[in-house]
Amino acid sequence: MNRRKLEPPRGVLWTAVADPRRYRHARYHPSADLVPYVEHYWTVEWDLRGRQPERVETLPHPSVHLIFEGERKSRIMGPARRFSTLLEGRGGVFAVKFTPGGFHPFAGAPVARFTEKTVKIREVFGGPGDALVRAILAQRDDQPRIDIVESFLRGRRPEPDETAVRITRLVYAVAQEREIVKVQDLVQCSGLGARTLQRLFGKYVGVSPKWVIQRYRLHEAAEQLAKRGTVSLAELALDLGYSDQAHFARDFKAIVGTSPAAYARAAR
């Protein structure tokens, strides 16, 4: 039985109108042998029959997702700048979130190929990918779906890739260590040159080191604005490694779609 993941997710935006009381969201840890490849499995189910559609928006993590949502909508989604979807009627999604470096060993191609794109599952896994979709969609409970997808991944598990594991650890370090606010900080803690980092991130993660740093700092900014509301934008910008408040506000609005001040008001 796979354990539930209990810590709250990061990157969910308060710009949308979806009410979490009207849908079910669960996440599960992978089995121990798949930890280098899979960060977690997730599922969302909703029933909005007789209600207005509700929008969910997130700032996605630098990961690839294997998504099962009906035969026509099932897909592989690469790292994206922003994700927005409309929940309506009754439906559900089950998905695999790979670790930042965990999809490359299965894809056999640079993950940058999938950035800001969705592709059919068969484009990576061929005919067995179509069979996997049918098998997953035939189940209604989370654990049987996890068992099926884990068996599928084990059957295609590649040779261990220490570079993939190392890159995953670097991405997690950016997420967890607030002092990493510039690429040079990552260079120092990794012992790798900037050009090497750029190349390896493109191959294994699909986005640049700068993209990853900015993404996790914006996650932190959104959390702080939602929790505290009255936080000083100048101080927040400085804490996140920005040279000035204006630069931070431009980045935030360009990606989130609203200014930091407006976001804080909406969260309140």
N, C-alpha and C positions, 0 to 999 in steps of 0.2 A: 504494500500500500504506500503510495507516494505521499509525503507529508505536505500539508498546506503551508503556503508561504504567508506569514502573518504581517510582516512589516508593510506599511502603506506604500503604494506605488508612487513613483516620482514622475513628473512631467505632465500630469493631468491639469488642463487649464480651466480657469474659472470664467472664461469668456463665453462658454456655452450655456445651454439652459437645461441639460439633462439632469434629472433628479435621481441620484443613486438608489433611492428607496424603491424605484420602479424597475430596477434591473439587478441581476445577480452577476457578480464578478468574483472569480476565484482563481488563485494561482497555486501551482504545485512544484515542489522541488523535483529535479530529475533523479533517477537512480544513480548510485555512486559512480558506476562505470561510464556514465554519459555526462558527468559534471564538466569535463573539459570542453564539451561541445554545446550543451544546452544550459541556458540560465534558468528557465522555468517554462512550464506549460501554463497557458491561461485560457479562460473561457468567460464569455459574456453571454447572458441570456436576458431577453426583455419581452415584456408583454404590454404593448401600448394600444391594444385594440380599444377603440372608442375614445382615444386621446390624440392630442396633437403630436406630430413627430418631434423628437428631441435630438439636438445635436451634441455630439461629443467631440472635443478637440484635445489634442495632446502635442507635446514636443517630443517626438520619438527619440529613443536612445540609439546609439550607434550600433544597431544590431539588425540582423535579417530575421524575418518572421515567416514561418510556414503556416499558412492560414487555410482553414477548412470552413467554408461557408456556402454550402450548396455546390453542385458539380460545376456550375458555370462561374461562380464567384471564387472558388478555391484558387489559391495563388501563392506565389512567393513574393514578399514585399521587401525591398532593400531599404537601407537607411534613408530617411526622408527629413526634409527641413521642418515639415509640419504635417499633422494628420488630422483630418476632419471627416466625420461620417454622420449620417442622419439615421437615427434609430426610429423605425416606424413599424406599425403592425406588431406581429409576433415573430421572433427570430432568435438566432444564436450563432456564436462563432466559437470554434476551438482552434487553438494555435500553439505552435512551438516558437519560443523566443530563443534564438541561438545566442551563445556568448559572443562578445565582439569579434573574436577570432575563430569562432567555432564552425561557421558555415563554410569557410573556404576549403577545408579538407574534403567536404562533400561535393562542392561545386566544381573543383578542379580548374577554376578560372579566377582572375582577380575579382574581388567583391565589388570593386568600383563599377563593374559591368551592371550591377543591380541597383546602384544608387539612384534614388528618385524614380524608381521604376517598379512595376509589378510584372511578373512573367508567369506563365502557366507552369504548374508543378511538373508536367511532363517534359518541359524544356530542360530541366536539370536531372530528373529521375526517370525519364522515359515512360514506357508503358506501365511499369510497376508503380509509378507515381499515380496514374489513373486508378489502378486497383486500390492503392492506399486511400485515395479520396473516397471511393465507394465504401471501403471497410469502415472508415472513420464516421462517415455520414449515416451508416447503418446502426450505429450505437447512439444511445441517448444519455448515458452516464459518463462522468469524467474519467473514472479509473479504467474502464475498458478501452477508452480512446487512448489514454496514456500507454497502456500495455501494448496496443497495436502499433503506435508510432515508435515506441522504444524498440520493439522487435524489428521494425523496418530499419531504423537507424543502425541498430547493432549489425544487421545483415549487410550494411554498406559502410561500416565504420572503417575509415582509412588507417594507414600506419600513423603512429603517434607523430605529432608535429610540434616540436618544442618551441618553434618560433610563434606558432599560433597561440600557445599557452602564454608565452612571454608578452605578446601584444595584448592579449586579454587582460593580463595583470596590470599592464600600463594604463589601459583604459579605465579599469576599476580604480587605480590609484588616482586618476584625474577626478573621478566621481567622489572619492572619499577624502582627498587631501585638499583643503581649501587653498593652501599656499601655492598650488600649481595653477598659475593664472596666465602663463606665457609659454610658448613653445620651448624657450630656452630653459625654463624650469623643468620641463619634461626631458630635455636633453641631458641635463645634469643628473636627474634621478635615474635615468635609464642607462647612461653610459654610451648611448648611441648618438651619432651625428644627426643634425637636422635633416639632411638629405636622405639618410638611411631611414629615419623615422617616417619621412614623407612617403618613401617608396613602400615600406612595409605596411603602413596604415592603408595606403591605397589598395594593396594586394589583399590584406586580411580583413580590414574593417570597411573599406569602401569610401572613407572620407579622410580628410587630413587631420593631423594632430590639432591644428588651430580650430577646426570645426568641432572636434570632441571637447576641447577645453571650453569653447564658447557655449556649447550645448549644456554642459553640466553647471557652468556658472549661471546660465539663464534659468535652469531648473531651480537653482538656489535662490535666484532673485525672485522668481515667481512665488516660491514658498514663503520667503520673507515678506513679500508684499501682501500675500493673502493672510498670513498669520498676524502680522504686526500693523499693517495698514498705514500707520503714521511714521514708518521708518524714514530716515533722512536719505533722500536719493543720492545726495553727494557722498555720504558716508558709504552707502551700499555700493555705488560705482567704484569707489576707492578699494573697498574690500574685495571686489570681484576682479581687480586688476586693471580697471579702466583709468585712463589718464584724466578724464573729466566726465562730468555728469552728462553732458550733451552727447558724447560718443556712446555712452551706455544707453541713453534714452533712444537714440537712433537704432541701435542694434536690437533693442527690446521690441520696439514698434515694428521694425522690418520683419521680425520673425514671429512674434506673438500676434501682431495685428492691431495693437492698441498701445498707448503710452503707458509707462509704469504707473503714473498717477491715476489714470483712468482704470487700469487693471486693479489697483488697490481699492478704488471706490466700488468697483463691481464685486470684488471679493467680499467686501463688508456688507 
